[in-house]
Amino acid sequence: MSLSVEETEIGSVHIDQLELESGCILKDVSLVYERSGPRDGPLVLVEHALTGNHRTVGTERDPGWWRGLIGPGRFIDTRRYQVLTFNMLGGSDGSTGPKSVRPGGDGPYGTTFPFITIRDMVNAEYEALRKIGVHHVRAVIGGSLGGMRTLEWAVMYPSFMDMIFPLAVTPKLSAFGIAFNALARQAIMSDPAWQDGRYDESAPPYQGMILARMAGMLTYRTGALFEARFGREEKEGWGRAHDEIAYQVESYLLHHGRKFAARFDANSYLYLLKAMDRHDLLRDRISPDDVFKRIRARVVAIAFSGDLIYPPDELKLFVLRLKESGGHGSFHLVPTQFGHDGFLTEFDAWGWVIQEALADQLKDHDVVALPYAPVTRFHSG
């Protein structure tokens, strides 16, 4: 069976049981997925970010979050490649996570859901791929939390893919990143509606989620972009000290905080933040050399200037160390005012790197600084 270039399949895979790093056994695991493109084409596995989901490609009428990069005639061309994305383990859009009903239980897991790691997420996807008959992929690609999973794929299952594209990520989460995650957690858990994680879905910790998202938004873009987009533009009706919104930038942050709080499960967010904190490719492994020698896939790493949480120099150093150990890879720095969120926009500035690498037309280089692409639109996430 072949999918047409515009056909998108939404499905799910059931795993009887999954052993987690903690030793816990998670039963009746389901991972939902989106699959696009020809079934006989090389498969590209996409790893979505923290608040993303499996709807990567979508359709022209209902585009997915990476439609500007992936689709018919785009940089990852679904006329040639099949593209598959799982909603990650612990996610908030259909896969098994804190909001799922416990097997044999009468309610959601909530905070009784076992602790999960990035490696658990990769293991779950590996088992799911085997279930649907996939034993090798052309590439794994992802940004941010998706980039963490992408890096782990290359270390955990080194012969499973030909190449990986880690975007806007580092081999371990920085102390600065952990600090912002802690701020988000405190915002949620300080909301009286959280009720130690036993909230009803009809009455979630809405205000805490809004604050958590607003804090996160400050790390996703650069100060230069906020200044260019908003400056000191005021809202109408400004004038009282206790007004909720006085400036347009406040309105923007609050708008996206509310959108996020209305669609994402709070407990899921808390679990995923903790998994990010735990991310470290060297954790519980023999040595850095052992990690680098395990990576057989070609690494095409892309970083974005102004990324506060995932400093580009850390990803560059990773690629240089990989090459010193005999691996194959290149590092590409994208100059942008979007900072971390560069991997979600301005595709013309860097999508060709992925296109050429998939077609084996991209040479390996230590460091490549891409030409500056001026901001043409403000991505709203």
TAZIVEN-V260085 format. One record per helix or strand of 3 or more residues. SS is the DSSP state (A for helix, B for strand). FROM is the first residue (numbers start at 0). TO is the last residue. If there is no record, write none. Layout:
<<SS	FROM	TO> <SS	FROM	TO>>
This chain:
<<B	7	18> <B	24	35> <B	42	46> <B	81	85> <A	109	111> <A	117	130> <B	136	142> <A	144	155> <B	160	166> <A	174	188> <A	191	196> <A	200	202> <A	205	219> <A	222	228> <A	247	262> <A	265	277> <A	287	293> <B	297	303> <A	311	323> <B	328	333> <A	338	343> <A	346	348> <A	350	357> <B	366	368>>
